[in-house]
Amino acid sequence: MSERIDRTEGRRVFGLDPAAYDAARPGHPPRVYEILVERCALQAGTTVLEVGPGTGQATRRLVLLGADPLVALEPNPALAAYLDDSLGARVDIWVVALEEAELPAAHFDVAVAASSFHWVEEEVGLEKLFDAVRPGGWVALWWTLFGEPGKPDAFIKATSPLLDNLRASPTRGAEGRPAHALDTEVRLGALGAAGFEDANHEILRWNASWDTQGIRALYGTFSPIARLDETRKTEILDGVAEIAERDFGGRVSRTLVTSLYTAHRPK
C-alpha cells in the first residue's frame, strides 16, 4: 500500500453500507468488556461517552452492561441513522466528530473508542476526553488487527498481491513504526501527555472464521477497498473470494489481535 487515507475520507467510507459492515465485522473479544467492568467500573447507571460507534457493535454491549446514559459521537450521518434505527432512545447520538463536540466538563465516568480513535486527531481528542471524564474516570481505547504482526498469516500472504498500491489505513502506522494500535510507546505517551495516569496496554488474542462470502464481505469493509470505484472494488473482492474458495476450502480462520489501552484521570 502507498499513501494514507485522510480522516475525512476514512469517516465517509464506513457509511456507504452500514448493514454490510455490521454483518461482516466480528465485533470485539469478550475480555474487553470484562476489563471495562473490572477495571473501569462499568455497571448499571455508569455515564459513558463513546467515540465513533459506527454501526454499534460495541455500543450494544455497553448498553447491556448498564451504560446509562450513553452518549455516542458519530460524525457520519448514515452511520448515525443506522445506530438510531437499531438502538433508538437507548443512546444519545450526536452527529459530530470528537474534535468539534462541545462536551460537558468532568461529566462521564468512562469514555471508550472501539477501533475508531485512529480517525481522531490524537492530541486534540485525548485532551477533549480528559476534560470530559470526571476525576477518577476512565478512558479505554482499543483496536483489532486482522492477523498477528510478525507472524505468518497464509491468507494475508495469498491476498497481498491484490492489495498492492492501495492507500493505507492509519492503523498501519507511520514509516518505520509499528502498526498504530501496537505503537505502545507513542499511544501510552499520548495518554500521559493528556494528563491521564496509570496508562496500561494489553494484547488480547482471539480467533474468528469466515466462509467465502463472509471473508469477501469483510474485505469490503476495509477502508482502502471500500473507497474504490465499484469496478475496481468488485475485482479485488472477487479475487479475495476466489482465493478463499480455491486455496482455503471455503473457510478462512484468522488470529485476531485486539490492542487495548486504559488510563484514568487523576482524582
Secondary structure, DSSP 8 states (H G I E B T S, - for coil): --SB--HHHHHHHTTS-HHHHHHHS----HHHHHHHHHTT---TT--EEEE--TTSHHHHHHHHTT--SEEEE---HHHHHHHHHHHGGGSEEE-S-GGG----TT-EEEEEEES-GGGS-HHHHHHHHHHHEEEEEEEEEEEEEES-TTS--HHHHHHGGGGTT--B-GGG-STTS--GGG-HHHHHHHHHHTT-EEEEEEEEEEEEEEEHHHHHHHHHTSHHHHTS-HHHHHHHHHHHHHHHHHHHTTEEEEEEEEEEEEEE---
